[in-house]
């Protein structure tokens, strides 16, 4: 069965996607008759080197998202995962040459079709007297043994766009830019991992994975990787990726060692959630810093995708201060992130929490018989909530987002941790007040806010309170059905419209 895609037609999806980008960006123009996007201020580039790149569509925002001052001059796009036509590449070269540029550098990912088509266009342009050079980027660190075709071009190509763009903007010549980016490309590596394949519009997924498998070292066209590994935690997968990328036994490794300074790119391959992307980024930073590697810059986002592939790639680029200045140079490219020009490693990442106000002394000594009884009650409540996590989630899915059990389990774990810190107050009012504050801080969701509504009344109103009868059943473990009655009192679910002492909620009948 083919996957569902929001397209007008399979045949026209690449044209429509590029047209949409240009329509919404006044800084871009289409080249009539070709799937080519160019800077709209092309005529202002007289005397500069032009930078052209491209390849198959489906890698958005690459490459058209990186057109702009300080990055690419233009992009030639093919159909999905298909190299662009020689005629369109040549038309783009002619267009930038006629605008008065002093030469053109073609930045090409290392795939056979791209090398052939861009190479043929280069030769034809040279025959017309246009100075053109080409650099082929291969930053894949997946293969431990050198392949005949060389290393595949992956997300690291975007960093080459940035370096070349900064050099061109500074007025560097064609030969200088070509030589410089060729050297930079040698100090770079990328490795991808995915939870499943992508699907080309009109086609089925390119490969299948079991529910407990992850594909390591795959390309950006849905091609299979070098290993299939068992599903693991984000920390474990990131550590495995970095081990593979930096191992000296790997012919395509990046020579990163303790003391090295790197630019880190955490790239979403298209279908990963932002939540997962943040977890991966944190794991990568911690793992690298744990190895003594200094992270000069960290770029996190979607830079070069593989349609809807739920995976990520990590790119490491060894940098020094001159190279870092090129990375930091200004650009108007839409897809380049607004990265702080300071080192990630070495900065303070946490601010001390504000001091809590002093609490009123407990009028009843903690640790007495009543306090010990409450420990037993609360432990029973917590165990019950934890045991009902999936059941509550299932009930919540019928009317909400299915996290009620998870939220209450968080509350239970918070209470368990609080009980380990010392005996609770024996006074019911002070106990519930402290629990309300604890749940406000730790529980989250609408359930976490409910206890706070009763806290002022518990704290400041002296004498017998209307909810006190509800407390009496909880004084006896035999009269507390699986701890659920108190669960709902503690979580603020008392029905205020009912008689005092009537707690409404999920009461176990067993």
N, C-alpha and C positions, 0 to 999 in steps of 0.2 A: 504494500500500500504506500502511495506517495504521500509526502508530508504536506500539510496545509501551509500555504504562504499567502500573505496579503500582497498580491501582485496583480497587474492588469493582464499580463500574458507572460508566459515563460520566455518566449523569444525576445520580448522587449523590456524585460525587467532591468537589465544593465543600463540601457538608454534612459529609462524612466528614473532610475536612482541617481544617475549623474545629473540629469536635468533638474531634479528636485534640489540637489545641493546647490547648483548654479542659480536657480530661481530664488533661493532664499539667501544668497550671498552676493551682494553687489560687487564684491571684489573679484568675482570670477566671471568668465565668459566661455561659452562653447565655441569651438571652431566648426563652422558650418560644414555639414556633410561628413563629419567625423565624430567619433566618440572621444573627443579631446576637450579638456578643460584647461584654460590658461588664465593667468593674472589679467585683470581688466586694465591695469596700468602698464601694459606691456611696452608701450612706446616710451615709458620713462626709464627703461633699462638699457638705453643706448650706452655702449661702452663697457657693459658688464658681461660676465659669463652667465649663460642661461643654464638652468638645471631642469632636465626632464626625467621623469620616471614613469612607472606604471606597471601594468600586468593585468591579470584577470580580475574581473569584478568579484565581489563576495568577501573582500578583505576590509571593508569599510571600518573606520574612516580612511584607511590607506586605499589609494594614495592621494586622492583629491583633497582630503581634509588637511593635507600638509602643504597645500599651495598657499603662498603668501610671501610677503617681504621677509627676508631672512631664512626662507626655506625654498620650496620648489617654485619654478617658473610655470610649469605645466605638467599635465599628466595625460597619458594615453591609456584608455581602459579597454580591455577585451570583454567578451562575454564572461559569464560566471566561470571562474577557474580556467579561463582560456586566454592564451597570449593574444595581445592586440595585433591587428593587421599591420603589415609592413607599410602599406600606403598611408595609414593614419599616423604612424610614427614619423614617416618622412614629411608629412604635411605639417606636423608640429615643429619639426626641426626647421623647415622653411619659414614657418610663421615667426619664430623667435629670431631667425637670422634677418628677415626682412624688417624687423623692428629695430635693428641696429646693434644687436648683441655681438660680442667679439668672439664668440665660440660657444659650443654647447657640450655639456657633460651629460651623458646618459647613465643613470644609476639603475642597475638592473639586478633583480634577484636571480640567483643561480638555479634556473630551471631551463630545460632544453629549449622549449618553445620561445621563451623570452630572449634567451641568448641568440637564437637563430634570427628572430624577427627584428630585434633591436640592432643586431649586428649587420644584417642586410641593409637596413635603413641607414645605418652609419656609413656603409660603403657607398651607397648611392649619393648620400649628401656630400661626402668627400669628393666624389666624382664631379659634383656641381661646384666645387670650390668652397664648401662650407667647412670650417674647422670643427670637427666633432671627435670627442673621446668617449670611451665607455669604461665603467668600472662594474665588475660583477661581484655582488655581495653574497658570500656564503658564511653564515654565522651559526649554522646548526651544530650543536654539540652532542647529538644523539649517538652517532656512529663511532664505535671504539676502534674500528678498522677503516682506513681510508677507502672510500668508494670511488669507482672510475669517474662518476659524474661530479665528484666533489661534494662539498657541504651545501646543503640547501639554504636558500635565502629566507630568513624569517624576520621577526620583529626588530632585530637589530638594525635592519635597513633604515628604519625611521631615524635612528641616531645618526646614520650617515647623511640622510637628508638634512638634518639639523646642522651638522658640522660643515657640510658643503655649502649650505645656504649662508651661514655666518661668514665663511671665507669669501663667497661671491659678493656679499653685501659690503664687505670690507675692501673690495677692489682687487682681490687676488686673481691671477691669471689662470687660464685653463690648465696648463701643465702643473702649476703649483697645487691647484685644488685636486687634480687627479692623483698626484703623488701623495698628498696629505691624507686624503680619505682612504686610499689603498693601504696605507700604514695603519690607520685607525682600525680598519676592518679586521686586521690581523690580531688585534687585542680585544676581541669581542666574542661572546658565545651566547647561544640561546637554546633553551630546552623546554619542550611543551609536555603537558600531561592533560588527559581528558577523561571525563566520566563516561562519555559515549561519543558517537560519531556526529558529524553534521549531515544535513540533507540538502542537496542541490535542488532548486525549484524544478518540479516535475519529475523528480527521481526519489528513489528510496535511500535510506541511510547507507553510507559507503561501507560500513563494517558494523558488526554486532559485538557487544560486550555483555558478559554475564553481570548480574546484579552486584556481585562482589569483586568485579574486576575494574582495573584502571589501565588506560593505555599510556605508556611512557615513551616519549621521543617521537611523537607523530608530527606530520607536516601540517601545512595550513590549507590543504586541499582535500582533507578527509582521508588521506592515505594512512595506512597503519603505521604504528611506531616500531620501536626496536624490542620492547618488552611489554608483557602484560603482567601486572602485579596485582596483588590482593588489595582490596580497599583498606585504607588505613586513615589515621588522623591527619589533619592538615600539617601538623608539625612533622610527622613522620614522612609524609610525601615530600615536603619541601626539603627536609634533610637529605632524603634519597636523591632528589634532583640536583642539589648543590654538590653532593658527593660525586655524582656522575659527571657533572660539568667541570669539576676542578681536579679530577683524578688524573695524575700524570700517566696512568696506563691507558688513558683514552686519547687517541691520536687527535681528536678535535676538541680537547679540553681548553679551558681558559686558564692561563697560568696565574691564578689568584692564590695568594698565600697570606699568612699573618703579616700585617703591616701594609698590605695593598690598599689602594684607594680606588673605589669603583663607583660607577653610576649603575643603579639597579632599576630595571624596568619590570614591573609586574603587569602583564598584559592579559586582559580578558579575551579569550578566543571567541567570544560572541554570546554564549548562553549561560554564563555563570552569574549568579546574583551578586549585587554589590556587597551584601553581607559576607559572602564567602570570599570575595576579592579582598576585603579588609582583613579577614582572618589570615589569608595567605600572605598578604603584605607584612603583617605583624610577624608571622612565623619566619619569613625570609630575612627580615631585619634582625630579629633575635638570633637566628642561626648564623648569619654572616658575622655579626658582632661577636658572637661566642667563639668564632674562629679567629678573632683578632683582625677582621677586615673592616676598614673604615668605609662607611657609605657616604660618599660626598653628596650625592643627590639620589632621590628615590622618586620615580615616576610611576604612578598607579592609575590604571584606567584601561580603556579599550583603544589600542593603537593599530593593531593589525589582526583582524578577526578571521575566522573561518566560518562565515555565515552564523549558524546558531549553535556552534559547538560548545558544550558546557565544559570548558577547561581553561587552563591558564598556561602562559609561557613566562619563563624568567630569563631576562637578559642581563649579562654582566659585561660592562665595558671598563677596562682599566684606564684610569685618567690621571693626568697631572694638571697643574694649574693652567698652563696655556690651553689645553684641551677643554678644561672646565669652563674657561671664559667663552669658548665657542658654543658650548652647550647652553650657557646662560645668556647668550646674545639675544636681543629682542627679535621677535617674529610676530607677524600678524596671522599666521596660519591658525585656522579655526580649531583643529584637533590637537594642537600642541598645548599641554597643560601649563597653568600659571604656577611654576615651581619656584619655591623660595630659594634665593641664591645663597643659602647657608648650608653647612654640612648637617646631615641627619645624625650622624654619630657625634656624641659629645655634648649634645644639648640636653638641658633639663626638661624632662617630659611630664613631670607630675608636680602639681602645686599642692602644698599641705592644705588639708581640709580645715575650715574654720572651727575654732574651739566651741564645744557645746556649752550651753548655759548650765550653771550649777543646779543640781537637782535638790528638791526638798528632801530632808532626811525621812527615812521610812519610820512611820509611827509604830510599826509592829516589827519586832526583831525577826530578821531573816534566819532561816536555818532551823526554826522550830518545827513542831509536829505539823502545823498547817502548811508551812512552806514545803516540807517534805512530801506532804500529800499532793500539793499542787504540782510538784515535779513529776509524780507518777501520772497525774491526770494529763499534764501537757505532753509527756512522752507518749501516752496512749493516743492523744489527739494527733500528734505528729505521725505516728506509725499508721494511723487510720488514713490520714490524708495521703500519705505516700502510697499506701496500698490501693487507693481509689483513683490514682492519677489517670490511668487510661480510661476508666469508666466515666469520670467527669469530663475528660476530653471528648469522649464519644457523645455524651449528652450535649456538650457545648457545640459540637459540629453541626447539630441539627438546627441551631439558631444563631450561631456566631462563628468565631474563627477557630474554635477547637482547641483553645489553650487554657481553659478553666482549670483542669487538673494540673497542668504544668505550673500555672501561677500559684496554686495552693501548695504544691509540692515545694516550690521556692520558699513559701512562708514557713512550711514545716521544717525545712533544713535550717532556716534562719533561727527559728525558735530552738531547735536542737543545739545549734552553736551557742546561742545565748545562755542556755541552761548549763553548758559546760564552763562558762565563765564564773559561775557562783550561784548560790541559792537565790530563788526569786523572792520578791516581797511576799509576806504573809497576808498583807491587806489586799482584799479583792480589788478595791478601787485602784490602788497603786500598781497592782499586778496588771490589770487590764490597761491602765494608762501606759505602762512601759511596753506592753505588747502592741498597743496601737502605734506607738512611736516606732517600734521595731518593724512592724509591717509596712508602715508608710515609707520607711527607708529601703526595705529589702524586697517587698512583695511585688510592687508594680501592678499595672492593670487597674480596672475600676474596683476590684475587690480590695486592693491595698489601700485605697482612699477611704473606704467605708468606715473602718474603725475610728478614724480621726473625728468623725462627726459627734461621737459621744465622749471624746476625751475631755473637753472642758468641763462637762457635767460631772464626770468621774473625779476630776481633780479638785474642783472648787466647791461643789455642793455638799455640805456636811449632812450627817444623819442618814437614816435609811433611804435608799434610792428605789425607784419603781422597778428596776430590773433585778433587784436582789433576790426575789423568789426564784428566778431562773438559775441562780447560783447554787441553790440547795441540792438539786439533783446531781450536780457535779461533785458534791462532797463525798459521794459514795461511788466507788468504781463499779459496784454491782448495778447501780441505777443509771450508768452511762453506757448506752448501747453503742459499742464499738467506738466510743469517743466522739461520735458525730454530732451529738447535741451541742457540746461545748465548741466543736469546730465552728459551727455556724454562729454561735454567740461571739467567739473570738474574731471571726472574720466579718462581723458587722451585719449579719443577715437577720437580726431580730426584727420581727414584724411589729412596728410601732403602733399599728392600728389595732392590734389584738390586746388581750388582757395582759397585765404584767406577768412575766414569767413564761409566756408562750413563745417559744423559739420556733421559727419557721425554717424549713430547709430539708435537705435530703436525710431522712432518718432511716437507718438500717432496720429492717424488720427481723433480722436473724439474731 
